[in-house]
């Protein structure tokens, strides 16, 4: 506004100059000394006109060239609602239904589904219909490390299943408005789940993209694209800080597409009998005994374990099957 005021103030001075030069211009034209009328002072653009032209000029390059391609993670991010965090009041793991619920009804819990999908060199437990992973190898997307997985006490937690959009984060950004069935689907959706290194998953906690990103920078585009896909699918929102953090990552990969997730088939590896579990000394053979890692089923579920099925999971014997349905820690 200051510059415009100065331009207006100089306009009267220029009009006096114009009156003074017009007769001279006519003489020059008549005498043939002026070759191009455009070189006269009257043809020169005024400061006001120059300023207006610069302000009205389009940005370098076509504006549409900076628009993210349809269907990209960046385009979808721009469609997500932006709000502040809601309180964590009322949040609990149980609000998202049974841990590792068999949502796709393929006869296998979600944890083992994701292990079969994300691990290689699989060895499956005999008698589980191609469900339970006994051993395998994880190429951890978050760190780039190669990690050996062995099912059992003290070893299973080396590989954990991460909720890419953490449950606590989801609760504060719209999930509390969902039904229990919708939250159960969210917590068990393969789109929102990845097998990763246990310590890295624990370090992430309930962080969003504004507070935590995978240490391996090469995976960050795929990671935030998955978060965007999940939040769009379940109509969750992002905070302004979270949106800006995701946008900074996607600026390096503006054509990054949204991921998708399909049904995970059973099988896919060699089959071996599971080794007989070593029970705590206090547990009589064939009877229920305490889990040496966790004091209760609730604690085991909170850590991502269970449910345990009779005849399939060695851990079944560690707990009391109160309703006699062949499943504990469900």
BELJONOR-V290496 format. One record per pair of residues at least 6 apart in sequence whose ideal C-beta (glycine too) atoms are under 7 Angstrom apart, sorted by the first residue. I is the first residue (numbers start at 0). J is the second residue. Records with the same first field share a line. If there is no record, write none. Layout:
I = J + J
This chain:
2 = 50
6 = 46 + 47 + 50
9 = 46
10 = 47
13 = 45
16 = 40
17 = 41
20 = 40
24 = 39
27 = 33
36 = 42
67 = 73 + 74 + 77 + 253
68 = 74 + 254
70 = 256 + 257
71 = 253 + 254 + 255 + 256
72 = 223 + 224 + 227 + 249 + 255 + 256 + 257
73 = 249 + 253 + 255
75 = 227 + 231 + 257
76 = 227 + 242 + 245 + 246 + 249
79 = 227 + 230 + 231 + 236 + 237
80 = 236
81 = 236 + 237 + 238 + 239 + 242
82 = 236
83 = 238
84 = 171 + 172 + 238
85 = 171 + 172 + 175
87 = 167 + 170 + 171
89 = 175
90 = 167 + 170
92 = 98 + 166 + 300 + 301
94 = 182
95 = 166 + 182 + 183 + 185 + 186
96 = 179 + 182 + 183 + 186
97 = 306 + 329
98 = 300 + 303 + 305
99 = 108 + 109 + 110 + 187 + 305 + 306
100 = 109 + 183 + 187
101 = 107 + 108 + 109
102 = 109 + 183 + 184 + 187
103 = 262
105 = 265
106 = 128 + 130
107 = 130 + 265
108 = 306
109 = 187 + 192
110 = 160 + 303
111 = 130 + 131 + 132
112 = 189 + 263
113 = 160 + 189 + 192 + 194
114 = 132 + 135 + 194
115 = 121 + 132 + 263 + 267
116 = 189 + 263
117 = 137 + 193 + 194
118 = 132 + 135 + 136 + 137 + 148 + 194
119 = 135 + 136
120 = 135 + 136
121 = 132 + 135 + 267 + 268
122 = 133 + 134 + 135 + 268 + 269 + 271
123 = 129 + 131 + 132 + 133 + 266 + 268 + 269 + 270
124 = 131 + 133 + 273
125 = 270 + 271 + 272
126 = 310 + 311
127 = 311
128 = 265
129 = 265 + 266
130 = 265
131 = 311
132 = 150
133 = 150 + 271 + 273
134 = 148 + 149 + 150
135 = 148
136 = 145 + 147 + 148
137 = 146 + 148 + 158 + 194
138 = 145
139 = 146 + 195 + 196
140 = 193 + 195 + 213 + 218
141 = 195 + 196 + 199 + 213 + 214 + 215 + 218
142 = 196 + 199 + 214 + 215
143 = 215
144 = 196
146 = 157 + 158 + 196
148 = 157 + 158
152 = 291 + 292
156 = 197 + 302
157 = 197
158 = 194 + 197
159 = 195 + 197 + 200 + 303
160 = 192 + 194 + 303
161 = 192 + 193 + 195 + 200 + 203
162 = 186 + 191 + 192
163 = 191 + 193 + 225 + 226 + 229
164 = 191 + 226 + 229 + 230
165 = 205 + 206
166 = 186
167 = 205
168 = 205 + 207
169 = 185 + 235
172 = 235 + 236 + 237
173 = 234 + 235 + 236
174 = 182 + 185 + 235
177 = 233
185 = 191 + 233
188 = 260
189 = 260 + 263
190 = 225 + 228 + 229 + 232 + 258 + 260
191 = 229
203 = 211
207 = 241
208 = 223 + 226 + 241 + 244 + 245
209 = 238 + 240 + 241 + 244
212 = 219 + 222
213 = 219 + 222
219 = 248
220 = 248 + 249 + 251 + 252 + 255
223 = 245 + 248 + 249
224 = 255 + 257 + 258
225 = 258
226 = 245
227 = 245 + 257
228 = 257 + 258
230 = 237
249 = 255
273 = 313
276 = 313
278 = 288 + 316
279 = 288 + 289 + 291
281 = 288 + 289
282 = 288
287 = 316 + 317 + 318 + 319
288 = 316 + 317
289 = 317
290 = 299 + 314 + 317
293 = 299 + 302
296 = 305 + 318 + 327 + 328
299 = 305 + 328
300 = 328
305 = 328 + 329
306 = 326 + 327 + 328 + 329
307 = 314 + 315 + 318 + 327 + 328
308 = 315 + 325 + 326
309 = 315 + 325
315 = 327
318 = 327 + 328
320 = 327
